[in-house]
Amino acid sequence: MKSSTQTHHVKLANDTLYYIYQYIDSDINIDTLAQELGVSRFHLQRLFKTQMGQNIYESIKSIRLQKAANLLLTNQGSTITQVANMCGYSSQTSFIRVFRARFGMTPTAWRKGGHTVYAKSIIESSPFASASKASFEHLEPSIVKQLDIKAYYIRHKGYSPKVKQIWQKLRAWLYTNEIENYTSIGIYHDNPIVTPLDACYYIAAISVDDNTPLEQTSLPSFVIPKGIYAKFEVQGKYGDILKLIQWAYQTWLPTSGYETSTLPSYTILKRTIFYLKMNALRWRIICLLGWVKYFLSDSNSEE
């Protein structure tokens, strides 16, 4: 396959994912999606499966359930049926069935503390995260409005130190294109606290600081969408990031008064990581987690 065709296919797969994020609370029609992207339904389904390793319906279900897992914690005043509807499920029965199949428990059990057990099992599956002693109780994020960011990227399946190889490829790309001023961005297509690490999609991306368009590049590009984010600025080791995400989603967020969107979270790396061993890595990051709305407490709901 020609590199230009491969780049186009990667972009279509990524555009499909962002369409799903945008309309996850609705009944997503693949014919409409294909029409939006200017390709046939058959072609879109085939290339998406090739790029992502799963079909479009499986991705829709995964994103819906990740959103539901968060809403069950942040929207304590919402019933199970209401959470199901917010995630695109018209039937509470079908929602409970697929939720139990994914997480091994009912939505009610998840809400009553099962989420901590599930997250603990994921943390323990990573030797780096399980060894982390990081504590983030002192952190207080700022709420920021982020602008669109154009980024060139490589997608990687699996959250592990093997992602270092992707960053090394990006280093070669930077040298080839003689780019000196750039920002390194790690994007989490899947929430690694509610998704087994070997199934997580991670994107290593580069944003060229002067936004100069590159006419000849083998890498696909996309725009990280603008939005309202909670911004954490932290410094730590590689294994600390999972602990940070766990704390942010399961401790800070449920009592913050904010609710999640389906926009992927991302980290802006403030120190180059290319020459460092992953097990000794220390970095400074700005972690931006996609929360878009402040909701009123029950006591204020009638104002």
Rosetta blueprint (number, residue, H / E / L):
1 M L
2 K L
3 S H
4 S H
5 T H
6 Q H
7 T H
8 H H
9 H H
10 V H
11 K H
12 L H
13 A H
14 N H
15 D H
16 T H
17 L H
18 Y H
19 Y H
20 I H
21 Y H
22 Q H
23 Y L
24 I L
25 D L
26 S L
27 D L
28 I L
29 N L
30 I H
31 D H
32 T H
33 L H
34 A H
35 Q H
36 E H
37 L H
38 G L
39 V L
40 S L
41 R H
42 F H
43 H H
44 L H
45 Q H
46 R H
47 L H
48 F H
49 K H
50 T H
51 Q H
52 M H
53 G L
54 Q L
55 N L
56 I H
57 Y H
58 E H
59 S H
60 I H
61 K H
62 S H
63 I H
64 R H
65 L H
66 Q H
67 K H
68 A H
69 A H
70 N H
71 L H
72 L H
73 L H
74 T H
75 N L
76 Q L
77 G L
78 S L
79 T L
80 I H
81 T H
82 Q H
83 V H
84 A H
85 N H
86 M H
87 C L
88 G L
89 Y L
90 S L
91 S L
92 Q H
93 T H
94 S H
95 F H
96 I H
97 R H
98 V H
99 F H
100 R H
101 A H
102 R H
103 F H
104 G L
105 M L
106 T L
107 P H
108 T H
109 A H
110 W H
111 R H
112 K H
113 G H
114 G H
115 H H
116 T H
117 V H
118 Y H
119 A H
120 K H
121 S H
122 I H
123 I H
124 E H
125 S L
126 S L
127 P H
128 F H
129 A H
130 S H
131 A L
132 S L
133 K L
134 A L
135 S L
136 F L
137 E L
138 H L
139 L L
140 E L
141 P L
142 S E
143 I E
144 V E
145 K E
146 Q E
147 L L
148 D L
149 I E
150 K E
151 A E
152 Y E
153 Y E
154 I E
155 R E
156 H E
157 K E
158 G L
159 Y L
160 S L
161 P L
162 K L
163 V H
164 K H
165 Q H
166 I H
167 W H
168 Q H
169 K H
170 L H
171 R H
172 A H
173 W H
174 L H
175 Y H
176 T H
177 N L
178 E L
179 I L
180 E L
181 N L
182 Y E
183 T E
184 S E
185 I E
186 G E
187 I E
188 Y E
189 H L
190 D L
191 N L
192 P L
193 I L
194 V L
195 T L
196 P L
197 L H
198 D H
199 A H
200 C L
201 Y E
202 Y E
203 I E
204 A E
205 A E
206 I E
207 S E
208 V E
209 D L
210 D L
211 N L
212 T L
213 P L
214 L L
215 E L
216 Q L
217 T L
218 S L
219 L L
220 P L
221 S E
222 F E
223 V E
224 I E
225 P L
226 K L
227 G E
228 I E
229 Y E
230 A E
231 K E
232 F E
233 E E
234 V E
235 Q E
236 G E
237 K E
238 Y L
239 G L
240 D H
241 I H
242 L H
243 K H
244 L H
245 I H
246 Q H
247 W H
248 A H
249 Y H
250 Q H
251 T H
252 W H
253 L H
254 P H
255 T H
256 S L
257 G L
258 Y E
259 E E
260 T E
261 S L
262 T L
263 L L
264 P L
265 S E
266 Y E
267 T E
268 I E
269 L E
270 K L
271 R L
272 T L
273 I L
274 F L
275 Y L
276 L L
277 K L
278 M H
279 N H
280 A H
281 L L
282 R E
283 W E
284 R E
285 I E
286 I E
287 C E
288 L E
289 L E
290 G L
291 W E
292 V E
293 K E
294 Y E
295 F L
296 L L
297 S L
298 D H
299 S H
300 N H
301 S L
302 E L
303 E L
